[in-house]
Amino acid sequence: MALGGDSSPAVPLGTVRPPGLLGGCSDETSVSTTHKISRGIGVVKGWQHLDHFCGQPAADTLRATLGRAASWHAWLGMVARILFAHERLVVVAKPAGVSLATNRRDPLGAVTRLLAAIPAGEPAAFGLAAESLHLVHRLDVGTSGVVVLARDEESHRHLAAAFARRHVGKIYLALVWGCPRPREGLWTAPLAPDRADRRRMAVHPQGRPATTRYRVLHRARYASLLALEPATGRTHQLRVHLAHAGHPIVGDDLYGGPRQRGVKEAALRRALTLPRPLLHAARLHLPRTPATPEIIVAAPLPEDFAATLAALGVPAEAWEGLGPMDGR
């Protein structure tokens, strides 16, 4: 599946890999020659350290890791984990509940909160400190998933430019009420601040252009699992586009309206009553820049999202191996 010419293959959630992998290695690791700054990078499956590639020492300038072997489903509460560590950038799985809002009075607040959510000792093990990290982009406080931090100003400048120029591939997972028709399509409604509520954005004919491609991955009773690929990065874009289409995100009190939507079964009502929107930044494709390598990073579903899908009977196969959409 590829959108806009992106023909990169699907990547299982919980992995990191560069595009253009070469053959000749086992299923556990492969070697890429796409980066001049490094001799290689590996594919990581599950949560494990990557100390070498195909029996050869890893390049000193590039090390990929998913931390200690652990199940994502054991991560409870506001726990963040390091998905990928490199001398110029770090990729973290942000849990829902951690705010990345910044202001001039507390410029390090967002990074400090994110590092505080990582298990004790891990930031120090990777040499991470708030004063030396630069947040490249943001997720809403209730959204979980992939977040990129630069480790120096040059890397931050190049990565921020890649996001601004829409060179970064992003895929989100969302559980929404009902099922969009057709099962695959494009939303292009322009967005502007809601004049009636400063917390919200709204569809407005004179708003800024916003484009979201969607695909229904699985239709369950009452709700559907969607893959979303935003081509633009407007505030609350996915949440507004979904609500405007009549399929707000489950748990989104700001845009979602009534919570249970006619669900009568008590157990299912509980499973679908959540304190946050079930929106997850599942996959990020960073292009190569003069300072950083080209990588694809995927973050596994958090426990609350996975538990809700299980309650609905959505099989893991519906979202595993998630890749970019082709728009067919």
KOLDOKOL-739643 format. One record per residue: residue number from 1; residue in three letters; x, y, z of N, C-alpha, C in turn. Coordinates in steps of 0.2 Angstrom, whole numbers, plus 5000, padded with zeros to 4 digits. Example, Ala and Ser with C-alpha at 12.3 -4.5 7.8 and 13.67 -1.06 7.14 Angstrom:
KOLDOKOL-739643
[1,"Ala",[5066,4972,5039],[5062,4978,5039],[5066,4984,5039]]
[2,"Ser",[5064,4989,5035],[5068,4995,5036],[5064,5000,5039]]
//
This chain:
KOLDOKOL-739643
[1,"Met",[5004,4994,5000],[5000,5000,5000],[5004,5006,5000]]
[2,"Ala",[5003,5011,4996],[5007,5017,4995],[5003,5023,4994]]
[3,"Leu",[5004,5028,4997],[5001,5035,4996],[5006,5040,4993]]
[4,"Gly",[5004,5043,4988],[5008,5048,4985],[5015,5046,4983]]
[5,"Gly",[5015,5040,4980],[5022,5037,4978],[5026,5033,4983]]
[6,"Asp",[5023,5033,4989],[5027,5030,4995],[5026,5022,4994]]
[7,"Ser",[5030,5019,4992],[5030,5011,4990],[5033,5007,4996]]
[8,"Ser",[5034,5010,5002],[5037,5007,5007],[5033,5001,5010]]
[9,"Pro",[5035,4995,5011],[5031,4990,5014],[5028,4991,5020]]
[10,"Ala",[5023,4987,5022],[5020,4987,5029],[5026,4985,5034]]
[11,"Val",[5025,4988,5040],[5029,4987,5045],[5025,4985,5051]]
[12,"Pro",[5027,4979,5054],[5023,4977,5060],[5024,4982,5066]]
[13,"Leu",[5018,4983,5070],[5018,4988,5075],[5023,4986,5080]]
[14,"Gly",[5028,4990,5082],[5033,4989,5087],[5040,4987,5084]]
[15,"Thr",[5041,4990,5078],[5047,4989,5074],[5050,4996,5072]]
[16,"Val",[5056,4995,5070],[5060,5001,5067],[5064,4998,5061]]
[17,"Arg",[5063,5001,5056],[5067,4999,5050],[5068,5005,5045]]
[18,"Pro",[5074,5005,5041],[5074,5010,5036],[5071,5007,5029]]
[19,"Pro",[5069,5011,5025],[5067,5008,5018],[5073,5005,5014]]
[20,"Gly",[5071,5001,5009],[5077,4999,5005],[5081,4993,5008]]
[21,"Leu",[5078,4989,5012],[5081,4983,5015],[5084,4979,5010]]
[22,"Leu",[5090,4976,5011],[5093,4971,5006],[5092,4964,5009]]
[23,"Gly",[5092,4959,5005],[5092,4952,5007],[5098,4950,5010]]
[24,"Gly",[5098,4943,5011],[5104,4940,5014],[5104,4939,5021]]
[25,"Cys",[5099,4942,5025],[5100,4941,5032],[5094,4937,5034]]
[26,"Ser",[5094,4936,5041],[5088,4932,5043],[5082,4936,5044]]
[27,"Asp",[5076,4933,5046],[5070,4937,5047],[5071,4942,5053]]
[28,"Glu",[5076,4941,5057],[5076,4945,5063],[5080,4952,5061]]
[29,"Thr",[5085,4952,5057],[5088,4958,5055],[5090,4958,5048]]
[30,"Ser",[5090,4964,5045],[5092,4965,5038],[5097,4971,5038]]
[31,"Val",[5101,4972,5033],[5105,4978,5032],[5103,4982,5027]]
[32,"Ser",[5104,4989,5028],[5102,4994,5023],[5108,4998,5022]]
[33,"Thr",[5109,5000,5015],[5115,5004,5013],[5112,5011,5011]]
[34,"Thr",[5106,5013,5014],[5103,5019,5012],[5106,5025,5016]]
[35,"His",[5110,5025,5021],[5113,5030,5025],[5120,5031,5024]]
[36,"Lys",[5123,5037,5022],[5130,5038,5022],[5133,5038,5029]]
[37,"Ile",[5129,5040,5034],[5131,5041,5040],[5132,5035,5044]]
[38,"Ser",[5130,5029,5042],[5130,5023,5045],[5131,5017,5041]]
[39,"Arg",[5134,5012,5043],[5135,5006,5039],[5129,5002,5039]]
[40,"Gly",[5125,5003,5044],[5119,4998,5044],[5114,5000,5049]]
[41,"Ile",[5108,4997,5048],[5103,4998,5053],[5099,4991,5053]]
[42,"Gly",[5096,4989,5058],[5092,4983,5057],[5085,4983,5058]]
[43,"Val",[5081,4978,5056],[5074,4978,5058],[5073,4975,5065]]
[44,"Val",[5069,4978,5069],[5068,4975,5076],[5061,4973,5076]]
[45,"Lys",[5060,4967,5078],[5054,4964,5079],[5053,4962,5087]]
[46,"Gly",[5047,4965,5090],[5046,4964,5097],[5050,4969,5100]]
[47,"Trp",[5051,4968,5107],[5055,4973,5111],[5062,4970,5113]]
[48,"Gln",[5067,4972,5110],[5073,4968,5111],[5079,4973,5109]]
[49,"His",[5085,4972,5112],[5090,4976,5110],[5093,4974,5103]]
[50,"Leu",[5095,4978,5099],[5099,4977,5093],[5106,4979,5094]]
[51,"Asp",[5110,4974,5095],[5117,4975,5096],[5122,4974,5090]]
[52,"His",[5119,4970,5085],[5123,4969,5079],[5118,4967,5074]]
[53,"Phe",[5121,4968,5068],[5117,4967,5062],[5120,4961,5058]]
[54,"Cys",[5116,4955,5057],[5118,4950,5053],[5125,4947,5055]]
[55,"Gly",[5126,4947,5062],[5133,4945,5064],[5138,4949,5064]]
[56,"Gln",[5137,4956,5062],[5143,4961,5061],[5141,4966,5066]]
[57,"Pro",[5146,4969,5069],[5145,4975,5074],[5141,4980,5071]]
[58,"Ala",[5137,4983,5075],[5133,4989,5073],[5138,4995,5072]]
[59,"Ala",[5136,5000,5067],[5140,5006,5067],[5139,5010,5073]]
[60,"Asp",[5145,5013,5075],[5145,5017,5081],[5140,5023,5081]]
[61,"Thr",[5139,5025,5074],[5135,5031,5074],[5127,5030,5074]]
[62,"Leu",[5125,5023,5074],[5118,5022,5073],[5116,5016,5077]]
[63,"Arg",[5112,5016,5082],[5110,5011,5086],[5102,5011,5087]]
[64,"Ala",[5099,5006,5085],[5092,5005,5086],[5090,5001,5091]]
[65,"Thr",[5085,5003,5096],[5084,4998,5101],[5076,4999,5103]]
[66,"Leu",[5073,4994,5105],[5066,4995,5108],[5066,4993,5115]]
[67,"Gly",[5072,4994,5119],[5072,4993,5126],[5072,4986,5128]]
[68,"Arg",[5071,4985,5134],[5070,4978,5137],[5065,4974,5134]]
[69,"Ala",[5066,4968,5133],[5060,4963,5131],[5054,4964,5136]]
[70,"Ala",[5049,4966,5133],[5043,4967,5137],[5037,4967,5132]]
[71,"Ser",[5031,4965,5135],[5025,4966,5131],[5022,4973,5132]]
[72,"Trp",[5019,4975,5126],[5016,4982,5127],[5010,4982,5131]]
[73,"His",[5007,4976,5132],[5001,4975,5135],[5002,4976,5143]]
[74,"Ala",[5008,4975,5145],[5010,4976,5152],[5012,4983,5154]]
[75,"Trp",[5012,4988,5149],[5013,4995,5150],[5007,4998,5153]]
[76,"Leu",[5006,5000,5159],[5000,5002,5162],[5002,5010,5164]]
[77,"Gly",[4996,5014,5164],[4997,5020,5166],[5001,5025,5161]]
[78,"Met",[5004,5030,5163],[5007,5035,5159],[5014,5033,5158]]
[79,"Val",[5016,5028,5155],[5022,5025,5154],[5024,5026,5146]]
[80,"Ala",[5030,5030,5145],[5033,5031,5139],[5039,5026,5138]]
[81,"Arg",[5040,5024,5132],[5046,5020,5130],[5050,5023,5124]]
[82,"Ile",[5056,5021,5125],[5061,5023,5119],[5060,5018,5114]]
[83,"Leu",[5058,5020,5108],[5058,5016,5102],[5064,5016,5098]]
[84,"Phe",[5067,5021,5097],[5073,5022,5093],[5078,5027,5096]]
[85,"Ala",[5084,5025,5096],[5089,5030,5099],[5095,5031,5094]]
[86,"His",[5097,5037,5092],[5102,5038,5087],[5106,5044,5090]]
[87,"Glu",[5112,5046,5088],[5116,5051,5090],[5112,5058,5088]]
[88,"Arg",[5108,5058,5083],[5105,5065,5081],[5098,5065,5083]]
[89,"Leu",[5094,5060,5085],[5087,5060,5086],[5085,5054,5090]]
[90,"Val",[5079,5055,5094],[5077,5049,5098],[5069,5049,5096]]
[91,"Val",[5066,5043,5096],[5059,5042,5095],[5056,5039,5101]]
[92,"Val",[5051,5041,5103],[5048,5039,5109],[5041,5037,5108]]
[93,"Ala",[5038,5032,5111],[5031,5030,5111],[5028,5034,5117]]
[94,"Lys",[5024,5039,5115],[5021,5043,5121],[5014,5040,5123]]
[95,"Pro",[5013,5040,5129],[5006,5037,5132],[5001,5043,5132]]
[96,"Ala",[4995,5041,5131],[4990,5046,5132],[4990,5049,5139]]
[97,"Gly",[4989,5055,5140],[4989,5058,5146],[4995,5063,5147]]
[98,"Val",[5000,5062,5143],[5006,5066,5144],[5005,5072,5139]]
[99,"Ser",[5005,5078,5142],[5004,5084,5138],[5011,5087,5135]]
[100,"Leu",[5011,5088,5128],[5016,5091,5125],[5016,5098,5123]]
[101,"Ala",[5011,5101,5127],[5010,5109,5126],[5016,5112,5129]]
[102,"Thr",[5018,5118,5125],[5024,5122,5127],[5022,5129,5128]]
[103,"Asn",[5026,5133,5132],[5025,5140,5132],[5031,5143,5134]]
[104,"Arg",[5032,5150,5133],[5038,5153,5134],[5041,5153,5141]]
[105,"Arg",[5036,5153,5146],[5038,5153,5153],[5041,5146,5155]]
[106,"Asp",[5039,5141,5151],[5042,5134,5153],[5044,5130,5146]]
[107,"Pro",[5049,5133,5143],[5051,5130,5136],[5053,5122,5136]]
[108,"Leu",[5055,5120,5142],[5057,5113,5143],[5052,5108,5146]]
[109,"Gly",[5046,5111,5147],[5040,5108,5151],[5038,5101,5147]]
[110,"Ala",[5037,5102,5140],[5034,5096,5137],[5040,5090,5137]]
[111,"Val",[5046,5092,5135],[5051,5087,5135],[5052,5084,5142]]
[112,"Thr",[5052,5088,5147],[5053,5086,5154],[5047,5081,5156]]
[113,"Arg",[5041,5082,5154],[5035,5078,5156],[5036,5071,5152]]
[114,"Leu",[5038,5071,5146],[5039,5065,5142],[5044,5061,5145]]
[115,"Leu",[5050,5064,5146],[5056,5060,5149],[5054,5057,5156]]
[116,"Ala",[5050,5061,5160],[5047,5058,5166],[5043,5052,5166]]
[117,"Ala",[5040,5052,5160],[5035,5046,5159],[5039,5039,5157]]
[118,"Ile",[5045,5040,5155],[5049,5034,5154],[5052,5031,5160]]
[119,"Pro",[5052,5024,5160],[5054,5021,5166],[5061,5024,5169]]
[120,"Ala",[5062,5024,5175],[5068,5027,5178],[5074,5023,5176]]
[121,"Gly",[5079,5027,5174],[5086,5025,5172],[5086,5024,5165]]
[122,"Glu",[5081,5024,5161],[5082,5023,5154],[5084,5030,5150]]
[123,"Pro",[5081,5035,5152],[5084,5042,5149],[5091,5043,5150]]
[124,"Ala",[5094,5041,5156],[5101,5042,5158],[5105,5037,5154]]
[125,"Ala",[5102,5031,5153],[5106,5026,5150],[5107,5028,5142]]
[126,"Phe",[5103,5032,5140],[5104,5034,5133],[5106,5041,5133]]
[127,"Gly",[5108,5044,5138],[5111,5051,5138],[5106,5056,5137]]
[128,"Leu",[5100,5055,5139],[5094,5060,5137],[5093,5065,5143]]
[129,"Ala",[5093,5071,5141],[5091,5076,5146],[5087,5082,5143]]
[130,"Ala",[5082,5084,5147],[5077,5089,5144],[5081,5095,5140]]
[131,"Glu",[5086,5097,5143],[5089,5103,5141],[5093,5102,5134]]
[132,"Ser",[5094,5096,5132],[5098,5094,5126],[5093,5091,5121]]
[133,"Leu",[5087,5091,5122],[5082,5088,5117],[5077,5094,5115]]
[134,"His",[5075,5093,5108],[5071,5097,5105],[5065,5094,5102]]
[135,"Leu",[5059,5096,5104],[5053,5092,5102],[5052,5094,5095]]
[136,"Val",[5051,5089,5090],[5050,5091,5083],[5043,5092,5081]]
[137,"His",[5038,5088,5084],[5031,5089,5083],[5027,5087,5089]]
[138,"Arg",[5021,5088,5089],[5017,5087,5095],[5011,5082,5093]]
[139,"Leu",[5009,5079,5099],[5002,5075,5098],[4998,5078,5104]]
[140,"Asp",[4991,5077,5103],[4987,5080,5108],[4988,5076,5114]]
[141,"Val",[4986,5079,5120],[4987,5075,5126],[4984,5068,5127]]
[142,"Gly",[4978,5067,5124],[4975,5061,5124],[4977,5056,5119]]
[143,"Thr",[4981,5058,5114],[4983,5054,5109],[4990,5050,5111]]
[144,"Ser",[4990,5044,5109],[4996,5040,5111],[5000,5039,5104]]
[145,"Gly",[5007,5037,5105],[5010,5035,5099],[5017,5038,5098]]
[146,"Val",[5019,5038,5092],[5026,5040,5090],[5027,5048,5090]]
[147,"Val",[5033,5049,5094],[5035,5056,5095],[5042,5057,5093]]
[148,"Val",[5044,5062,5090],[5051,5063,5088],[5055,5068,5091]]
[149,"Leu",[5061,5067,5094],[5064,5073,5097],[5071,5073,5094]]
[150,"Ala",[5074,5079,5093],[5080,5080,5090],[5085,5081,5096]]
[151,"Arg",[5091,5079,5095],[5096,5079,5100],[5101,5085,5099]]
[152,"Asp",[5100,5089,5094],[5104,5095,5093],[5100,5100,5088]]
[153,"Glu",[5102,5106,5088],[5098,5111,5085],[5098,5110,5077]]
[154,"Glu",[5104,5108,5074],[5104,5107,5067],[5099,5101,5065]]
[155,"Ser",[5099,5096,5069],[5094,5090,5067],[5087,5093,5068]]
[156,"His",[5086,5097,5073],[5079,5099,5074],[5077,5104,5068]]
[157,"Arg",[5081,5108,5066],[5080,5112,5060],[5078,5108,5054]]
[158,"His",[5082,5103,5053],[5080,5099,5047],[5074,5094,5047]]
[159,"Leu",[5073,5091,5053],[5067,5087,5054],[5061,5092,5054]]
[160,"Ala",[5061,5097,5058],[5055,5102,5058],[5054,5104,5051]]
[161,"Ala",[5059,5105,5046],[5057,5107,5039],[5054,5101,5036]]
[162,"Ala",[5056,5095,5037],[5053,5089,5034],[5046,5089,5035]]
[163,"Phe",[5044,5090,5042],[5037,5090,5044],[5033,5096,5040]]
[164,"Ala",[5036,5102,5040],[5033,5108,5037],[5032,5107,5030]]
[165,"Arg",[5036,5103,5026],[5036,5102,5019],[5032,5096,5017]]
[166,"Arg",[5029,5093,5022],[5025,5087,5022],[5029,5081,5018]]
[167,"His",[5035,5080,5021],[5039,5075,5018],[5039,5069,5023]]
[168,"Val",[5035,5070,5028],[5035,5064,5033],[5028,5060,5032]]
[169,"Gly",[5029,5054,5032],[5023,5049,5031],[5021,5048,5038]]
[170,"Lys",[5014,5049,5039],[5011,5048,5046],[5005,5043,5045]]
[171,"Ile",[5004,5038,5049],[4998,5034,5049],[4996,5033,5056]]
[172,"Tyr",[4989,5035,5057],[4986,5034,5064],[4981,5029,5064]]
[173,"Leu",[4980,5026,5069],[4974,5021,5070],[4969,5025,5075]]
[174,"Ala",[4962,5024,5073],[4957,5027,5077],[4951,5022,5077]]
[175,"Leu",[4948,5022,5083],[4942,5018,5084],[4936,5023,5083]]
[176,"Val",[4932,5022,5078],[4927,5027,5077],[4920,5024,5078]]
[177,"Trp",[4915,5028,5079],[4908,5026,5080],[4905,5025,5072]]
[178,"Gly",[4902,5019,5072],[4899,5018,5065],[4904,5016,5060]]
[179,"Cys",[4903,5016,5054],[4907,5014,5048],[4907,5019,5042]]
[180,"Pro",[4912,5022,5041],[4912,5027,5035],[4911,5023,5028]]
[181,"Arg",[4907,5027,5024],[4906,5024,5017],[4908,5030,5012]]
[182,"Pro",[4911,5028,5007],[4914,5021,5006],[4919,5019,5011]]
[183,"Arg",[4922,5013,5011],[4927,5011,5016],[4933,5013,5015]]
[184,"Glu",[4935,5017,5010],[4941,5020,5009],[4940,5027,5005]]
[185,"Gly",[4943,5032,5007],[4942,5038,5004],[4946,5044,5006]]
[186,"Leu",[4944,5050,5004],[4948,5056,5006],[4944,5062,5009]]
[187,"Trp",[4946,5065,5014],[4942,5070,5017],[4946,5077,5016]]
[188,"Thr",[4943,5082,5013],[4947,5088,5012],[4944,5094,5014]]
[189,"Ala",[4939,5094,5019],[4936,5100,5022],[4941,5104,5026]]
[190,"Pro",[4941,5111,5024],[4946,5116,5027],[4944,5117,5034]]
[191,"Leu",[4949,5118,5038],[4948,5119,5045],[4950,5126,5048]]
[192,"Ala",[4946,5128,5053],[4948,5135,5056],[4946,5134,5063]]
[193,"Pro",[4948,5139,5068],[4946,5139,5075],[4939,5140,5075]]
[194,"Asp",[4936,5136,5080],[4928,5137,5081],[4927,5143,5085]]
[195,"Arg",[4924,5148,5082],[4922,5154,5086],[4918,5154,5092]]
[196,"Ala",[4914,5148,5092],[4910,5147,5098],[4913,5144,5104]]
[197,"Asp",[4919,5141,5103],[4923,5137,5108],[4930,5137,5106]]
[198,"Arg",[4934,5140,5110],[4941,5141,5109],[4945,5135,5109]]
[199,"Arg",[4942,5130,5112],[4945,5123,5113],[4945,5119,5106]]
[200,"Arg",[4941,5121,5102],[4939,5117,5096],[4941,5120,5090]]
[201,"Met",[4942,5116,5085],[4942,5118,5078],[4936,5116,5074]]
[202,"Ala",[4935,5119,5068],[4929,5117,5065],[4930,5118,5057]]
[203,"Val",[4925,5114,5054],[4925,5115,5046],[4923,5122,5045]]
[204,"His",[4926,5125,5040],[4925,5132,5038],[4927,5133,5031]]
[205,"Pro",[4922,5136,5027],[4924,5136,5020],[4930,5141,5018]]
[206,"Gln",[4932,5145,5023],[4938,5150,5023],[4943,5147,5027]]
[207,"Gly",[4943,5141,5029],[4948,5139,5034],[4954,5136,5030]]
[208,"Arg",[4959,5134,5033],[4965,5132,5030],[4964,5125,5027]]
[209,"Pro",[4967,5123,5021],[4967,5117,5018],[4969,5111,5023]]
[210,"Ala",[4965,5106,5023],[4966,5100,5027],[4964,5094,5023]]
[211,"Thr",[4969,5089,5023],[4968,5083,5019],[4969,5077,5023]]
[212,"Thr",[4964,5072,5023],[4965,5066,5027],[4963,5060,5023]]
[213,"Arg",[4967,5055,5022],[4965,5049,5018],[4963,5044,5024]]
[214,"Tyr",[4958,5040,5022],[4956,5035,5027],[4955,5028,5024]]
[215,"Arg",[4955,5023,5028],[4953,5016,5026],[4950,5013,5032]]
[216,"Val",[4945,5009,5031],[4942,5005,5036],[4946,4998,5036]]
[217,"Leu",[4949,4997,5042],[4952,4991,5043],[4948,4985,5045]]
[218,"His",[4943,4987,5050],[4939,4982,5052],[4932,4985,5055]]
[219,"Arg",[4927,4982,5053],[4920,4985,5055],[4918,4980,5060]]
[220,"Ala",[4917,4983,5066],[4914,4979,5072],[4907,4981,5073]]
[221,"Arg",[4904,4978,5078],[4897,4981,5080],[4898,4987,5084]]
[222,"Tyr",[4894,4992,5082],[4894,4999,5084],[4900,5003,5082]]
[223,"Ala",[4906,5000,5081],[4912,5005,5079],[4916,5001,5074]]
[224,"Ser",[4921,5005,5071],[4925,5003,5066],[4933,5005,5068]]
[225,"Leu",[4937,5001,5066],[4944,5003,5066],[4947,5006,5060]]
[226,"Leu",[4950,5012,5060],[4952,5015,5054],[4959,5016,5054]]
[227,"Ala",[4962,5016,5048],[4969,5019,5047],[4968,5026,5044]]
[228,"Leu",[4972,5031,5047],[4971,5038,5044],[4978,5040,5042]]
[229,"Glu",[4978,5043,5036],[4985,5046,5034],[4984,5053,5032]]
[230,"Pro",[4986,5058,5037],[4985,5065,5036],[4990,5068,5031]]
[231,"Ala",[4988,5071,5026],[4993,5074,5022],[4995,5081,5024]]
[232,"Thr",[4991,5084,5028],[4992,5090,5032],[4992,5089,5039]]
[233,"Gly",[4994,5094,5043],[4995,5093,5050],[4991,5099,5054]]
[234,"Arg",[4985,5100,5053],[4981,5105,5056],[4979,5103,5063]]
[235,"Thr",[4978,5107,5068],[4976,5106,5074],[4970,5102,5074]]
[236,"His",[4970,5096,5078],[4964,5092,5079],[4961,5090,5072]]
[237,"Gln",[4965,5090,5067],[4963,5088,5060],[4959,5081,5060]]
[238,"Leu",[4962,5076,5062],[4959,5070,5062],[4952,5069,5066]]
[239,"Arg",[4952,5072,5071],[4946,5072,5076],[4940,5076,5072]]
[240,"Val",[4942,5082,5069],[4937,5086,5066],[4934,5083,5060]]
[241,"His",[4939,5080,5056],[4937,5077,5050],[4932,5071,5051]]
[242,"Leu",[4934,5067,5056],[4930,5061,5058],[4923,5063,5060]]
[243,"Ala",[4923,5068,5065],[4916,5071,5068],[4912,5074,5062]]
[244,"His",[4915,5077,5058],[4912,5080,5052],[4909,5075,5047]]
[245,"Ala",[4912,5070,5047],[4909,5064,5043],[4904,5060,5046]]
[246,"Gly",[4903,5062,5052],[4898,5058,5056],[4900,5052,5060]]
[247,"His",[4907,5051,5061],[4910,5046,5064],[4915,5048,5069]]
[248,"Pro",[4913,5051,5074],[4918,5054,5079],[4922,5048,5082]]
[249,"Ile",[4928,5050,5085],[4932,5045,5088],[4929,5043,5095]]
[250,"Val",[4929,5036,5096],[4927,5034,5103],[4931,5037,5108]]
[251,"Gly",[4927,5040,5113],[4931,5043,5119],[4932,5050,5118]]
[252,"Asp",[4931,5053,5112],[4932,5060,5111],[4926,5064,5113]]
[253,"Asp",[4927,5067,5119],[4921,5070,5122],[4921,5077,5119]]
[254,"Leu",[4926,5080,5116],[4926,5087,5114],[4922,5087,5107]]
[255,"Tyr",[4923,5082,5103],[4920,5082,5096],[4915,5076,5096]]
[256,"Gly",[4914,5072,5100],[4911,5065,5099],[4903,5065,5101]]
[257,"Gly",[4901,5070,5105],[4894,5070,5107],[4892,5064,5112]]
[258,"Pro",[4886,5061,5111],[4884,5056,5116],[4889,5050,5116]]
[259,"Arg",[4891,5047,5122],[4896,5043,5123],[4894,5036,5120]]
[260,"Gln",[4889,5032,5123],[4888,5025,5121],[4885,5024,5114]]
[261,"Arg",[4881,5029,5111],[4879,5028,5105],[4874,5022,5104]]
[262,"Gly",[4870,5021,5109],[4865,5015,5109],[4867,5009,5111]]
[263,"Val",[4873,5008,5113],[4876,5002,5115],[4872,4999,5122]]
[264,"Lys",[4869,4994,5121],[4865,4991,5127],[4869,4986,5132]]
[265,"Glu",[4873,4982,5129],[4877,4977,5133],[4881,4981,5138]]
[266,"Ala",[4880,4979,5145],[4884,4983,5150],[4892,4982,5149]]
[267,"Ala",[4894,4976,5148],[4901,4975,5147],[4904,4979,5141]]
[268,"Leu",[4901,4979,5136],[4903,4983,5130],[4902,4991,5131]]
[269,"Arg",[4897,4993,5135],[4897,5000,5137],[4903,5002,5141]]
[270,"Arg",[4905,4998,5145],[4911,4999,5149],[4917,5000,5145]]
[271,"Ala",[4918,4995,5141],[4924,4995,5136],[4924,5001,5132]]
[272,"Leu",[4918,5004,5130],[4918,5009,5125],[4918,5016,5129]]
[273,"Thr",[4918,5016,5135],[4918,5022,5139],[4925,5023,5142]]
[274,"Leu",[4928,5028,5138],[4935,5029,5140],[4937,5036,5141]]
[275,"Pro",[4942,5038,5145],[4944,5044,5147],[4947,5048,5142]]
[276,"Arg",[4949,5045,5136],[4953,5049,5131],[4950,5046,5124]]
[277,"Pro",[4952,5050,5119],[4950,5047,5112],[4955,5042,5110]]
[278,"Leu",[4952,5037,5107],[4956,5031,5105],[4959,5033,5098]]
[279,"Leu",[4964,5037,5098],[4968,5039,5093],[4975,5038,5094]]
[280,"His",[4979,5034,5090],[4986,5032,5091],[4990,5033,5085]]
[281,"Ala",[4995,5037,5086],[5000,5038,5080],[5004,5032,5080]]
[282,"Ala",[5002,5028,5075],[5005,5021,5074],[5012,5020,5071]]
[283,"Arg",[5013,5025,5065],[5018,5024,5061],[5021,5030,5058]]
[284,"Leu",[5027,5031,5058],[5030,5037,5056],[5036,5035,5051]]
[285,"His",[5036,5039,5045],[5041,5038,5040],[5045,5044,5040]]
[286,"Leu",[5051,5044,5043],[5055,5050,5042],[5060,5050,5036]]
[287,"Pro",[5060,5055,5032],[5064,5055,5026],[5072,5057,5029]]
[288,"Arg",[5076,5055,5024],[5083,5056,5026],[5084,5064,5025]]
[289,"Thr",[5088,5067,5030],[5090,5074,5030],[5097,5074,5030]]
[290,"Pro",[5100,5080,5029],[5108,5081,5030],[5110,5079,5037]]
[291,"Ala",[5106,5078,5042],[5108,5077,5048],[5106,5070,5051]]
[292,"Thr",[5100,5068,5048],[5097,5062,5051],[5096,5056,5046]]
[293,"Pro",[5095,5050,5048],[5094,5045,5043],[5086,5044,5041]]
[294,"Glu",[5085,5041,5036],[5078,5039,5034],[5076,5033,5038]]
[295,"Ile",[5071,5033,5042],[5069,5027,5045],[5061,5027,5045]]
[296,"Ile",[5058,5021,5047],[5051,5020,5048],[5051,5017,5055]]
[297,"Val",[5047,5020,5059],[5046,5018,5066],[5038,5017,5067]]
[298,"Ala",[5037,5011,5070],[5030,5009,5072],[5029,5008,5079]]
[299,"Ala",[5024,5011,5082],[5023,5010,5090],[5017,5005,5091]]
[300,"Pro",[5017,5000,5095],[5012,4996,5096],[5006,4999,5100]]
[301,"Leu",[5000,4996,5099],[4994,4999,5102],[4995,4999,5110]]
[302,"Pro",[4993,5005,5113],[4993,5005,5121],[4988,5000,5123]]
[303,"Glu",[4988,4998,5130],[4984,4993,5133],[4977,4995,5132]]
[304,"Asp",[4975,5001,5134],[4968,5003,5134],[4964,5002,5127]]
[305,"Phe",[4968,5004,5122],[4966,5003,5115],[4965,4996,5113]]
[306,"Ala",[4970,4992,5114],[4970,4985,5112],[4965,4981,5116]]
[307,"Ala",[4963,4983,5122],[4958,4980,5126],[4951,4981,5124]]
[308,"Thr",[4950,4987,5121],[4944,4989,5118],[4943,4986,5112]]
[309,"Leu",[4948,4985,5108],[4947,4981,5102],[4946,4974,5103]]
[310,"Ala",[4949,4971,5108],[4947,4964,5110],[4940,4963,5112]]
[311,"Ala",[4938,4968,5116],[4931,4968,5118],[4926,4968,5112]]
[312,"Leu",[4928,4971,5107],[4924,4972,5101],[4925,4966,5096]]
[313,"Gly",[4929,4962,5098],[4931,4956,5094],[4935,4957,5087]]
[314,"Val",[4939,4963,5088],[4943,4965,5082],[4949,4961,5082]]
[315,"Pro",[4951,4957,5077],[4957,4953,5078],[4963,4957,5077]]
[316,"Ala",[4969,4955,5080],[4975,4959,5079],[4977,4959,5072]]
[317,"Glu",[4975,4954,5068],[4977,4955,5061],[4975,4961,5057]]
[318,"Ala",[4970,4964,5060],[4967,4970,5057],[4971,4976,5057]]
[319,"Trp",[4976,4976,5062],[4981,4982,5062],[4988,4980,5061]]
[320,"Glu",[4990,4974,5062],[4997,4972,5062],[4999,4972,5055]]
[321,"Gly",[5005,4974,5054],[5008,4975,5047],[5006,4981,5044]]
[322,"Leu",[5004,4986,5048],[5001,4992,5045],[5006,4996,5040]]
[323,"Gly",[5004,4998,5034],[5008,5001,5030],[5004,5007,5027]]
[324,"Pro",[5007,5011,5022],[5004,5017,5020],[4998,5015,5015]]
[325,"Met",[4993,5019,5014],[4988,5018,5010],[4989,5020,5003]]
[326,"Asp",[4986,5017,4998],[4987,5018,4991],[4982,5022,4988]]
[327,"Gly",[4976,5023,4991],[4971,5027,4989],[4967,5024,4983]]
[328,"Arg",[4967,5018,4982],[4963,5014,4977],[4956,5014,4979]]
//
